[in-house]
Amino acid sequence: MTGSSPAEDGPGPRSGPRAGRVPGAAAEPGAVPAAIADAHRREWAFVLAATARVAGDLDLAEECVQDAYAAALAAWSQHGVPRNPGAWLTTTARRRAIDALRRDRVLRAKLPLLIEPDPPAAGGAPPGWEPGEEGEVIRDDRLRLIFTCCHPALAREAQVALTLRLVCGLTTVETAQAFLVSEPTMAARVTRAKKKISAARIPYRVPGEADLPDRLDAVLTVVHLLYTTGHTAPAGPDLVRADLVERAIGLARMLHALMPDEREASGLLALILLTDARRATRADACGRLLLLEEQDRSRWDRPAIAEGTALVREALRGARPGRFTLQAAIAALHAEAPSYGETDWRQVAALYDLLLRVWSSPVVALNRAVAVAMARGPAAGLAQIGELEADGRLAGYRYLPAAKADLLRRLGNREEAAQAYRDALALTDNDAERAFLARRLTEVTGLVQGAGNG
């Protein structure tokens, strides 16, 4: 990532399924599944958003997009992978949506006594759809769909969960982990939200400019969770999901450009830029996880840090700062410290105190405990972690036992540290994080055994 330009997933679809196809025989074995998997990561949000404009119904749009990906497996295997997979998928999905709407109209015309007709939509548009105005403030289909899903008729958690699942392409498991709930609980939330949108006939249209601030916090939350999911992938071999990170950066830039006077939009973009400036140094050449204290600060993205710190100063002007601005201020302290040891940990802890007042999150409290440990010593941080364990809201959150293990290790309590590392390992599915925790476990158990043999 560079801090000088927005990182987009690529241009929107421009051609149909036949246009731009790579000429030649059928694709080599394994090439098509890999291409479809890559298209799912990169293009899902574009394809769904474009299809929703035609379908006017999220369930129908999602079904048509899934059908398009299934059709791609057979078509691409026979004819080769198109040069623009996103265009192929979008055209196929939109055609399926149009066919479904046409079949529905025919059915309603032929069976008027069996099906009660819906009231006509404005301009003959499909039910639930309202066309955008010429002067609409948001042109990007993905951002439009995010604002649609973040409708105030839905509960806040349902807004964010639905958007992450549908628009951002996160799996139900990944979305559940972002909310610290079980997979069945999250699946039920998404299903209820989709039914509410359908039953309430919520239109697929961005609200007017004056109404955008009412939905902004939910939209910012979606982009933030999308970034954090990509920053450290919940599972898999790679530490970072670059596709999610770049998507979040692009959306954050669009939001800031759309609402430049909203300080929290500036704060979120600053937070993402300042955090992502360290991306190249978070793992070594072998993929080994490097902690903040181990990273080569000379390789941090200085243009991104300069842009982020300028945005923080801008966002801190005026009234009481919000949660994204305060997190960005914390990230700026880390980014500007000459070394890990020279970080102003007391100031970091003080900012976490302010953050807890505006956002009473147990994850924030855990981060504060780590900052307190650095400012006042491991015992002080460990006491706060004990309170969080008793609270129970972070049960199953892998970073709680990981933080506890590190503080116990620093205190020299190797046996308890080893158990905490085992607890963290049991909750961790990311390969890079598992390897790091396993190394630390080996270190502390080796020292325990060495002491016993002495």
ABEGO torsion letter per residue (X at the ends): XBAABBBBAEBBBABBAABGBBBEBBBBBGAAAAAAAAAAAAAAAAAAAAAAAAAGBAAAAAAAAAAAAAAAAAAAAAAEBBABAAAAAAAAAAAAAAAAAAAAAAAAAABAAABBBBBBBBGGBBBGBBBBBAABABABAAAAAAAAAABAABBAAAAAAAAAAAAAGBBAAAAAAAAGBBAAAAAAAAAAAAAAAAAAGBBBBBBBAAAAAAAAAAAAAAAAAAAAAAABBABEABABBAAAAAAAAAAAAAAAAABAABAAAAAAAAAAAAAAAAAAAABBAAGBBBBAAABBAAABBAAAAAAAAAAAAAAABEBBBBAAAAAAAAAAAAAABABAAABBAAAAAAAAAAAAAABBBAAAAAAAAAAAAAAAEAAAAAAAAAAAAAAGAABGBAAAAAAAAAAAAAAGBAAAAAAAAAAAAAABABAAAAAAAAAAAAAAAAAAAAAAAX
